[in-house]
Amino acid sequence: MRVATVAFYGCALGLLAMGLREMFSGFEENRCTMTYMFEYPEYRRIALPRRVARQYPAYGLYLYGEGQYAQDTRGLKLTGAPVLFLPGNAGSYKQARSLGSVALRKAEALEGGVHLNVFTIDFNEELVALYGGSLRRQTHFLHESIKAILRLYKDHEAPPHSVVLVGHSMGGVVARALFTLPRFSPRLVSLIITQASPHQAPVLSLDAHLLEFYSAVRQRWVGRAEDLRNVTVLSVGGGYRDYQVRSGLTALPCPQDDPSKLSLVVTAVPRTWVSTDHLSIVWCKELVLATVRAFFDLIEPETGQFSDDPERRMAILNHHFIRHPVRVLGEQLETPVSLSGSPKTWSEVNTLRLAYSAPKEGQAKYFLFALSSRRRAYSHFYCRSNNLEMTSWVYGCTQMNGSMCVQAVDLSFGTELLPAYKVLTLSLSELSSVSHLIVVASNLNGRQFTVECEWQRQESQTVSVPVPHVLSFGMSVSDVTLNSTGLRHTIELQHFHQVYQAFRISVVSHCKVTKADRLPNVYIMKVPWFREDSVTTSSIPSVTEISGMLHTSRPDNSTGVLLQLHTAPNCLYKVSVRTSFPRVLGQVLRFCGPVLPVYVAVALLLACGGQMSSVVRMGRPLQMSHAVARSLQPHKVDLPVYLLHLLLRYSWFQDGWSTLHLPPLDALPATSPDGMTQEGLPLNEDWPRLLSPLLYVLGAAMAFWGSVLLRLFLRLLSLLLAPLHRPSVSRDCGTLRRRTQLLLILCLSVLGWASCGALSITATFLLHLYRVLRLQMIERSLSHMLNLAPEKQTDKDKGTGEKEKGTGEKEKGTGEKEKGTGEKEKGTGNSEALDSKPKECNGAPLLSDSVLQDVRDDLQLHVSLSALLTLPVMLCAPSLIHWTRNLRYSVARLDPDPCWPHSVPLFIASLLLINCNTLTLSYSKILPITSRLLLPLSVAMVTFSPLHLYRVNYFVSAALVPLAVSCLF
């Protein structure tokens, strides 16, 4: 193996490792607070109708309880508002304990007996993100559970008419799939909150049933959404810590004019501001508190049930999840407001800025700002305070009495809550009816706080900075120095609108005078087209690094990303923007990583094709590592795909494509919520195609080093199994008799039909793996024998081998004159390979280097086939796991089975290839055609499989079937 080849694939592996490290660990530490149960949690099973229990034996419905509440609800006489938790992929029904426990603590602190009844469903921890056959079953069971829950309230004075659903991961997708059922009434569910649910598309499309399920849900919510506008849906993504479901997938596919659907990232939720991983989003106390607060605000005090008013639901969700105004929800103030106080409590501010710290002694204090002299020079008024009491604090005066305002309007509804303080920005152009602004700084309770206000001219405090090119590799820097004395600055990051861009944004703050009571800095990266804002808090002075990455690309020509800096006065701030190449790789893998198996399969297919071509030319295959190294041919694979994409832009080619009933081309995953078609497929985007060569290199690197690891694994395993087998030097060890092959084909067909298609594929793979292990043992035995043989005998055998080899080459190189001899030898080779009674493993052929070389050639061939067969086994593993875990409930066949009957050609070809050897292939008449067929199959795989990973099995079968035929003819 050449050093350059190893160095190249070593660098490619280093790039892959760098991107994976950035994707898995290149983010902030988990700052979520754990939720704890103060009493032992109990899960009381709800009895379902006998028909439902018999139809879904693996599922169950439970009521969560703790302590005295659990004792009170033993008889299932419930009076609370029903909430149903749905676990996700491999999720446990016990994950509802965080929501249920916090809801119980909240109810204990309230008066009036308002509380929640938290139910949870046991979906048997099924892998529904990988196996789509259970999704429809879970949806039907959810419908039955909702009806069972509502029946528990039939004797209640004001029974609920709907249930609130909280779905984690795939549970959120199942919740939305309820509305696709023909007998489901939309009135049974009025509110759905999903957590880290991939609504746009599945993370991995391992079977067709999963995509069909998503297509039906999308069609219901997008194509026929008129009757779903009264259903409120809130989707919350986990941020960059969630590497299992990227937040771009959590955006709800719905009409843009639907006001009852909200999508956001948890980093933008007020009073949360943290990123969560895929599991911690369920128990993150900050997010659970926001959810429970919203639930209790949604309950009508008169009935104790959730409100049926969709506008009220949206107002409450906006209050807790979008913009918290630091006000009591639903508080209604008189307009205008009458203000009181002695003249001593009023102070007029004539300076451009106010900085006030409330004393320890309680007092009333009002600051008055005249607007008449500031309207022309300034555009906005900015104010902030770390007094987080839920009260009004900024008013607009409409009637003055001397130096006091006696009548005013409340302007505090625009307040925004930040981690360290609340801020309010008022546009002076909207205050034409107001003569003065009033800032209330009273601390009658003696609490100390700080208030800072100033007049601002937005144009002078907004700076545009072009970001460096993504291929600058951090060598170029865009920076800006803010030497203004303002309290807030805005930096527009020009040309920052794609997900493959990633930057390290450094903010260095320095103040000449250090003050202990200075308010901290707050930096907010605002994304106008999606609610994925991230908030960073830092002290003064400090050096703060912000990750500049996006969850979604800009869908149109809207405003770019804004970096909003809430700064300290009289301080210097230097902002530097630098491309981070590791984070760029992390973003590429975060968005395009799920398609890497396609490029690994392409590399293995082309490697197998290279080995077949070598057999045709030289009569022996290449080494596995050399074949994989030579399979890196992106120009032969990507150029035809590019050409197809270009041709499909013409209507005449589209018509011909449709006439042939060919499926649409697969592109790389969409990067914006609006970049999806009605079927859930991404629209054409140019930038992902530029990443195809990079993904090809990474996939080839995975195939290269995977083949190296496979050889090491086979050597180790053969060493462990060698004592269990009799030593042998025959290349036919591990082969099957013809009758045995036919019997196995029949048995595996019946097994796959009666149980699971993946089981047949796995069994065939194990049989082929045994053949490879036997070849590995033979190769090691022959090597040891030749090393221990006498030198003379070895030289003699070596000469004999060279003579035989020369004779073979001479016979192979002759023309028509020697054709009869070649046909005779071919028949002999076929009779040896396909004889109903192959040689016994304890046969003793003449030991020579040529015999050892033949065994090594067969070993290289079968190692390549084993690597290729590994892909179908891995892609079909979820359905096999699902079938195995349900054996305790039913021994029936898997229904639906995504691997049946497509697995039949695959395992038949694999069984026939067990007896294949290089001698048989070298005389095959159709092997040249087969070796040339693998390149078009690779092109077709890249064309049709990136968003349909299950199609990889089809192309592997299409490659193995002609190869098996080549071993026969």
N, C-alpha and C positions, 0 to 999 in steps of 0.2 A: 504494500500500500504506500503510495507516494506521500511524502511529508506535506506537500502542498495541499493535497486533498484533505488530510487530517486537520491541517491548520485551518483550511477554509470552513469545514464543518464544525471545527471547534469554535471558530469565531461566530458562526451562525448559532451554535448552541449557547454561546455567551450572550448573544443578543436576546435569544428566547428566555434565558434565565433572568436577564436584566428586566425584561418586560414583565415576566411573571412575578418577580420580586416586587416590582413597583405596583402591580395590580393587587397583590395579596397583602402587602405590608407597607406600601408607600403612602400612608395616610395617617391622620391623627389617631392618637390612642382612643380607646373606648372611654368616652366621658359620660356615658349613661350611668345613672344611679339605679342600683338593683332594687326591685320591689320585693318586700318580705311579707310573709303571712304571719300575723300575730297569734293565730290559732290554727289548729290542725285542719287542713283542707279535706273536705269530703265531697265525693262525687256520687250522687244518688241517681241510679239508673231509672229512666222513665219507661214504663211499660208501653209498648207499641202494639197495634193490632196484630193478631196472629198471622194474618196474610203478609204484613210487612216484615215481621220478624222472621218468617220462613223464607221470604224472598231475599232478604238482606241479612243473613246470619252473622256476617263479619262486622256489621256496623252496629252502633248503639247511640242512644241519646241520653245525656246526663244533665243533672242540675247541680251547679256548684254551690257549696255552702261551707260555713265555718262556725264553730262554737254554738252559741244559742240560736243563731239563725238556721243552722243546719238542723237543730232539734225542732224548731218551730215549723219547718217545711217538710217534716217526715210524712205528713199526710197529704202533701202536695196541694194544700189549700193556699194558693198563691194570690198575692194582691199587688205585686210590683209591676214594673214595666219590663216586658220580655226583651232580652238581648241574647242572640245566638252567635256563638263563636264557631268558626269553621277553620280547622287546621289545614295546613298546606301539604306540600310534597313531603312524605315520610314524617309528617307532624303528628304530635300527640294531642289528644283531647284535653290533657292536663295542662296544656299551655294557657288555658283560660283562667288559671288561678291568679295571674297578675291583674287582669281586668276585674275579675270577681272580687278579689280581696280589697283593692282600692275602692271599688264601688261600695262595698260594705262599710269601710271606714268613713267614706263620704256620707253615707246615709245616716250613720250614727251621729255625725256632727250636725245634722239638719233636724229641723222640727217639722212636724206634720205627717210623719210616717212615709214620706216619699222615698222609694228605694227601687233598685233594679233586681230582677231575677235573671241571673246569668246562666244560660244553658250552653252546652258544648256537645259536639258530635265526635264520635269515635269512628274515623274512617279506616281503621286498621293499619294506619301509618303506611298507606299505599304510595308507591312511587309514581304518582299521577303526572309529574312533570316529565317523566321519561316514557311512561306507558299510558297512552290515551284511551285505552279500552275501558278504564274504570270511571272516566269523567262523567259519562252519561248516567252510569249507575249511581254515582254519588249525587248527581243533580236530582234524580228521582227520589232518592232517600231524603235529601234535604227538603223536598216538597212535602213528603210524608211527615217529616219531623216538625215542620212549621204548622201543619194542620193538627198534629198531636199537641203541640205547645198551646195553641189557641183553645183547644178543647179543655185544657186544665183551668181556664178562666170562665167557663160557661156559667158558673154560679156567682160570679162577681157582679157587683152592682153596675160598674162601668167597665165591661170587659174590653180588652184591646182588640183592635181589628187588624193589626199588622204587627210584624216582628222586625226589629232592627238587627241587621246582620253585620258582623265583624269578621272579615275573611283575611287570613294570613296566607301569603304566597298563592298557591293554586286555589286555595279556598275562596279568595276573592273572585277568581275567574268562574268558579262553580256558582258563586252567588249571582253573578250576572247571567249565567247560563240558565238560571231558573226561568227567565222570561222567554226562553225558546221553547218551553214545554207547552204543548197545545192546550192542556187542561189547567194551566196555572193562571191564577187571577193576579194581575199586578197590584191589586189593593192589599195583598197579604204582606207585601214588603214596601215600605216607604222610604227607608234609608239604608244605604250600604256604605260601610267604611272598609276599605281594603288596605292592607299593609304589605308592601313589597310584592305586589301581585303583577305578573307580566301580562298586562292586558293587550299590548300591541301584537305580540307574537310569542310562541314558546321559545324558551332559551335554547333547547335542542329539539329538533324535529326528527325524532327517532322512529316515528311510525305515522302512517297516513291518517289513522283515527284521531290523532292529536290535532293535526292540521284541519281536518274536517270539523272537529269540535270548535276550534277557533273561528273558522269561516262562518259557521252557523251563528255563533255569538256576535261576531262583528256585523253580520248581515241584519240581525235583529236590532242591534243598538245604533247602527248607522243607516241602514237602508230603510228600516221601518221604525223610526224613533219617535213618531208623532205622539203615540199613546204612552210614552215613557218619560215625558217631560215633568210629570209630577213625582217621579222617583228620583230622589236625591242620592248622588254617588260622590264619595270623596275617596280619592286614591292618594296614598302617601308612599313615596319611595324612600329607600334607606340611605341614599347618598353613596359616596365612594367606598365606605367600609363594606357595603354589600356588593361583593364581587360575584355572587351567584345570580342575582337579578339586577342588572344595571337599571338605574332610575329612569332612563329613557324609555324602557319597556313598560313602565308603570303608568305612563300617560294614557288617559282614557280615550279610546277611539270613538268619538261622538261628533255630531255636527257642531261647528264653531259657534252657532247662535243659540246653543242650548245652555241656559244660565244655571241649570240645576246640577251640572257636572263640574267637579273641581279636581285638578291634578297638581300635585306639588311634591317637593322633596322635604324631608324632615328637617333639614338644616334651615329651612325658611319658616318653620313653625314658631310663633312667638312663645317665649318661655321654655323653648326646647333647645334650638340652635345647636344640635349635635348630630353627628352622623352615626347611623346604627348599622350593624351587620344584619345578615338575613334572619338570625334568630333573636338578637337582642331587641329588634323593633317590637317584639311582642311584650317583653318585660321592661323596656326602658321606662323608668318612672316618669321622666319628663313628658314623654309622649302619652303614656297611660293617663297621667293627670289631665292633660289637655283633652283627651278623649272622654274621660269620665265627667269632667266639668261640662263639656258640650252635651253629654247625655242628660245630665240633671237639669240643665237649662232648657232642654227640649221637652221636658215633662210639664204637662199642664197641671197646675196645683189643684184644680177642681176635680179632675178625673184620675190623676196619678198615672196617666198614660202619655205616650209621646204625642206631640202635636201633629195634626194632619195638614197644617198650613205649610206648603212648600216654600213660600217666601220667608216665613219665620225660621224654617230650618236653614235656609241659605244664610240668613243674617247671623244666626248663631254660629254656624261653621266658619263664616268669615271672621267673626269676632275672635274665635279661639285658634283658628288655623292660618288665617291670612294676615290680618292686621289687628292687633290688640290695641284699642284706644286708651287703655288704662282707665276705664270707666266701668261702672256696674252695668251689666247688660240689661237693656230695657229701661234704663233710667230716663224718665221724661222730666225735663225742666221747663219752667215757664219761660215764655218768650214774649217780651223782653224780660231780663233778669234785673231785679232791684238790688243794688249794692249799698252797703252801709259802712259806717266807720267814722271815726273822728278825723279831722284834717291832719293830725299828727301821723296817722297811719298811711297817708298818701304821699308818695314822692314821685316827682316828675323827673324823668331821665332825659337829659339833653345830650349825652354823649352817644357815640356810635355803638358802644357795648356796655352791657351790664354784667357785673360779676358780684353776686351777693351770697353770703353764707349766713344761714339763720342761726341766731344765738341759742344758747341752752334755755334761756328764759322764754316762755311762751308769749307770743305777741301776734297781733294782726298787722299785716304789711301788704300794701298795694303799690305797684310801680306803674307809672303812666308814661306812655310813649306817644307823642304827637305825630300824626301822619301827614299833616299839611306840608311840613317842610321837608319830608323825606320821599314823597311820591316820585318826584322827577329823578332824583339821584339814585334811588335804590328800587329794586324789583321785588325783594322778598324780605320777610322778617323771620329770623330763626331763633328758637329758644329751646333750652333743655334744662332738665332738673332731675336730680336723683331722688326726689321725693315721689315715691311710687304709690301714694295713696290714691284710691279710686275716686278721685274728685276732679271737678273742673278747675282749671288753673289759668286759662287765657281767655279773655273776653274782648269784645269790640264795643267801645262806648258809642252810644247813640244820643245821649243827653248828658251834658255837663252842667254842674252847679259849682261855679268857681273853680277851685283846684280839685274838685271831686267829681266822680262820675256817679250818677244816680240811676242810670238805666243803661243796660248793655245787653248784647247778645253773646251767647256762648260759642266760642270758636275752638273748643278743645276736642271736638269730635275727630279732628284730623291728626290727633296725637298718635305717634308710633312708638311702641315699646321696644327698646334695645336692651342688651344684656346689662348695661351699667346705669342707664338712665332712660328717661322718656324724652322724645324730641317732637317739636312741632314746627313746621315750615308753612308760612302763610304767604300767598301771592298778593301783593298790594293791589294788583289790578282787579281783584275780586272783592275788595273792601271799599267800594265807592261810597257806601252808606255809613261808614264808620269814620269817626273823627280821631279817635285815640285807641291805642291798644293797651290792655290792662293785664299785667302779670301778677297773679296772686301768690305771695310768698309767706303766707301766714303759717305759723307753727304753734297753734294754741295748745297742742299736747306736749310742747317742749322738744320735739324731735328735730335734730339738726340735719340740714340738707343744704345743697348748693344750687343756685340758679344762675345760668349764663345765657344772655340774649345778645343779639346784634342785628344790625341792618346789613343786608347783603345785596350785592349786585351780581346776579347769577352769571353774566357773561364773563366777568373778571375772575370768577372762582371756578370756572370750568376750563379744563385743559385737555387737548387731544394729543394722544401719544400713539404713533404707529408701532405695532408690535413687531418683533423680529421675525424673519422668515422661519418656517418650521425646520428647514434644513440648515440653519445657521449653526446648529450643534452647540449653542451656548457661547459662541465666539463673539457675537455682536450683542450689544446691550442698548435698549431704549430707556432713557431715564429722564426725569424731570424733577426740578427742585421747587418746592412750594415755600416761598419766603413771605407769604402773606400772613397777616395777623388774624385771619378769619377763623371761625369755629368749624366750618364745613367746607370741604373742597370735593370736586367731582372730576375724575379723570376718565375720559372716554378712550377705551382701548380700540383703536382703529384696526380693521381687518381681522378682528378676533371673533370668528363666528362659526368655526368648524370644530368638530369633536376631536379630530386628529391633532389639533394644536394643543400644546401644553407648555406652560410657562412657570417659572419661579419668579414671583413678584416679591421684591424685598422693599420694605418700608423702614427707613432709618429716621428716628425722631431724636431731636436734640434741642434742649432748652438752655438758655443762658442762666436762668434763675430756677432753682429747684424748689418746688412747693409741695408740702405734704398733703394738702387738701385738694390737689389738682384732680379733676375728673379724668378717668382713663381714656385712651384712644379706642375708637370702635371703627373697624374697617369692614365695609360691606361690598361684596361683589354682586352686582345686580344684573340679572339676565332678563331683558325685556320680554322675550318671547316664551319664557317658561318660568314657573315659580321654583327656581333652583338656587335662590340667593344663599350665600354663605357669609357668616358673620364671624369676625375675629376681634378679640379684645386684647389690648396690650397696655402695659404701663408706660410711664414716661420718666426718663428716656429709655429707648429700647430699639432692638433690631428684630423686626417681625417678618417672617416669610409666609406668603400666601400662595396656595396652589391655584394656579390659573388654568382650570380645566372646565369642560362643558359636558353636561349629560345629553344635550340635544343640539343639533346644528340649527342655525337660523333658517327658518322656512321661507323668508322673503327678505326684502330690502329694508327691514326695520332698523331701529337704532342699535348700535353695537353694544358690547358689554361695558358697563359703567362700574368704576371703582369709586365708591363714595367713602370719603375719609372724614370722620368726626374727630377733630383735632383739638389740641390745646392752644390757647392764644399765646402769641409771642414766642413761638417755637419754629424750628426749621425742620422740614420734612423732605427727604429725598426718596423718590420712588424709582426703582430699577426693575425693568422687565427683561428677562432672559429666557430663551428657549431651553427647556429641559428635555434632553434626548431620552433619558430613561422613562420619563413620564409620557413622552410621545409613544414609545413602544408599549407602555402600559395601556394607553388609550387604544392603540391598534388592537392589542389582544383583548381588551375589554369589549370592543365592538365586533371584531372579526375573529376572535379566538374560536368560537363554535364551528367555524368552517375549516379549521386546520385538519380535522380528520379526512376531509376530501383531498387535500393536497398530500397528506401522508399516503392515502390510497393510490393517488396518481403516481407518486414516486415508487411505490412498491409494484404497481402494474408495469411501469416503464422498466423497472429493474428486472422483472420477470421477462419482459419482452427482450431486453438486452441479453439475458441468459439464453433464451430460445434462439436468438440470432447467432450467438456464439456457438451453440450446438450445431446449427445449420452450416456455419463456416468452418469450424475447427473440430466438430465432433465432441466438444466438451464445453460445459458452462463456465461462466466467470465466477469468481468468488462473490459471495453475497455482498460484501462491503464494496467491492469494485463495481458491481452491477448497480448498486444504489447510488454510488458516487457518480456514475455515468448517466444516471436517470435525470439529472438536473438539466432539463431542456425547456426552459420557460418559453422560448420563442416558438417552439413547435406546438405548445399547448395554448398559450395565451393569445397568439396572433389570430388563430381561427375563431376564438371566442370574441375577440374585439371585432373581427370582420362580421360575425353574425349580428352583434349589437348595432353595428353601423348599417347593415342591410335592413334590419328590422325597422329602421326609421323611415323606410320607403313603403308606401301603401301597397305597391304591387308585390313586394316581397312578403309583407304581412298577409296579403290575401293567399299567396301560395303556401305560406306556413300554416294558415288556418285550414286550407283545403286538405293538407296532409294530416290534420288533427294532431299536430305536435304540441306538446305542452309549452307554456311560456318559459322564456329563459330565466334562470335564477341569477339574481345579482347578489352582491354582498349585503348584509343587513342594513336597513334604512337607519339614518341617524337623526331624523326629526319626526315628531308625531304626525306631521302632515305628509310625510314621505311614503305613505302606504296606500295601496289600492284597496278596493272593496273586498278583495279576496285575502287581504292581509299580507300581500307581497309588496316589496319595496319598489318604489318608482325608480326610474333610471337616474342614477347619480354618477357623475364623472370621477370624483375623487376615489371611490372604492376600487375602481378598476386599476388605478395606478398602484394600489397596494397589492394587486395580485402577484406580481413577481416577488415581492417581499414575503408574502404568505407561502409562495411556492418554495422559496429558499428555507423558510422555517419548517415547512412540512417535510422537505427533503432531509433536513438536519435531524428531525425526529425519526424519520425512517432509517437514516444512516446509523445513528447511535442506538436506536431501538434494535436494529439487526445485530449490532455488536453485543448488546446486552442479551439478546436472544441466544447467540452462540455461547456466551459465558454461562447462561442459565442451563442450556442443554448439556454442556460439558459437566457442570456440577451435578445436575440431576442424573446423568448417565453414570457418574462415579458412584452415586448413592445406590442406584439400582443394579449396578453390575454384579454384586454378590448374589443377586436373586436369579441371575441368568447364567446358562452354560456358555462358556467362551466359544466364539464362532468367528469364522473368517469369510463366510458366504455373504455376498451382496444381496441375496434374496431373503435374508432374515427380516421378519416383520411384515412380509407380504401376505396376501390372502389367496386362498384357492378360489377358482372361478365359482364353484358352488357356494362357497362361504360369502363371496361378494354378493351374489344374487340373493342369498338368504338375508344378509344384512340390509340390502336395499329394501327388501320386502318388510323386514322387521322395523326398520327406521321409518318407513312410510306409514306403517300402522301406528307406530309410537307417536309420530308427529301429528297424525290425524286424531288420535285418541287422547292426546295429552297437550303437547305444546311443540310447535315447530322449532323453537329455539333449543329444545332438548335434543332433537335429532341432529341439529347443527353442532351442538356441543359434543355429543357422542362421536360424531364423525371426526371432529377436530382432535379428540383424544386418541382415536385410532390412528390418525395420521401422525400425531405426536409420538406415539409408540414406535411407529416406523422410523421416525427421525432419531429417536433415542437408540434404537437397535443399530442403525447405521453409525451413530457416534461411537457406540461400544465396539463395533467391528473395526472402525478406523483406528481406534486406540489399540486394539488387540493386534492388528496387523503391523502397526508402527512398532510396537514392543517386540514382536516376533522377528521383524526384519533387523531391528537393532541388535538382537541377541543371536542372530544367525551367524555361522562362521563366515569369515571374510571371503573365502574362496567361493563358498556356495552363494553368497550374496552377489559377488561379481558375476558368477555364472548366470544366476537368475536375472541379474540386471542386463547382461548381454542378451539373454533370451528375450527379455521384455523389449529391449531396443530393436531386436531383430523382428519380433512380432509387430512392434509399432511401425517399423519401416515398411514391412510387408503390407500392413493395413493401409498406410498412406499411399503406397504404390498402387494397391488395388483401388483405393478411393479416387486416385488421380487419373486412372485409365479411362479410355473412351468406351465406344460401343463394343470394342473387342472384349473387355473384361466385365461387361454388364451382367452377363449370366452368372459370373462368380459373385458379384455384389448381390444379386437377387437371392442367390443361394444362401449367402451369409445372413441376409436380412431375414429370410425365412427361419433360419436357425435362431437368430436373436429373438424373433417374435415367439417362436415355439418355446424358448426358455422363459420369456417374460410372462407369457399368457398360458402356459401349460396348466392344466387343471391340477397337477401335482407338482408344485414348484420344488426346488431343491430344499433339502432339509438344512436347518441352520448349522448343524454340526458337520456339514460337508467340509472336505479338505482340498481346496483347489491348490494349484501350484503357486507357492509364495513368490511374489516378485513385486517390483515397484509399480508395474503396470496394473496389477490387481489392486494395490493400495490406491493408485490414482483413480481407478474406476469407482471405488467406494467413495473416495473424496468427491468425485464428480456427482455421484448420486446424492451425497450428503448436501452439497451446495444447492442442488436442484430442490430437494425436499425442504431445506431450511427456508428457501425463498417462498415455496408454497405454504409452509406453516405460517410465515409472517403475513402472507396475504389472507390466509384463513382466520387469522386472529381478529381481523376487522369485523367480519360478520358475527363472530362469537361475542365481541364486545357490544356491537350495536343491538344484538338481540338479547343481551343479558337482562335488561329490565323486565321484559315479558316473562323470561324464565324465573326470575326472582319473584315476580307477582304470582305466577302459577304455583311455585313451591310454597310460598307463605300461605296460600289459600287451600292447601291440601287438607288441613285440619277441618275445614268447613265443607269441602267438596272435592271429590276425586275426578270430577268431570273435566272435559277438555277446556282449554282456555278459550273464552269467547268474549270479545273477538280476538283472534290471533293474528297479529300483524306479520308474522313470519310464515304463515301457511296460506296457500300452497307454494309460495315463492321459494321456500327453502328446498323443495324437492330436487330441482336441477342442481342446486348447490351441493347437497350431500351425496347425490349420485356421482357427480363429477369428482368429488373429493375421494370417495371410496375407490373409484377406478384409478385415480392418480396414485393410490398407495402402492400399486404394483409397477408404476412407471419407473424407468431408468433411462440413463442417457444413451445407452446403446440402442434401445428401441426408438427413442426420439430422433437419433441421428439418421435413421433410415426411413423416417416418416415422410410420406409424400405431401402431406398438408401442413407440416410444421412451418415451412416458409410463409404460407398464407397466415397461419395463426400468429406468428411472430410480428407480422405487419398489422394485425388487427388490433393489437393492444394500444397503439397510439391513438387511433380514432376513438376507442373506448375511453381513453383518458381525457380526450377533448370533450367528449359527450358528458363525462362525469363532472368536469368543471363547469359545463354549460347548464346542467340540469340538477345538480346535487347540493350546492351550497346551502339552500334553504329547505332541502328535502334530504336529510342525511340518510334516511332509510333506503334511498335509491342507490347508495353505494353498494349494498348487497346485490342489487340487480346487475350492476356492472361487473362486480366480481364474479357472479355466476356466468355472465356472458363471456368472461375471459377464461374461466376454468373449463367450461363445457367443450369448446373447440380444442383446448389443450388435452383434455381427457381423450377426445376422439383421435388426436394425433398419436397418442400412445397405442391406439388400437389399429390404426391404418397408416 
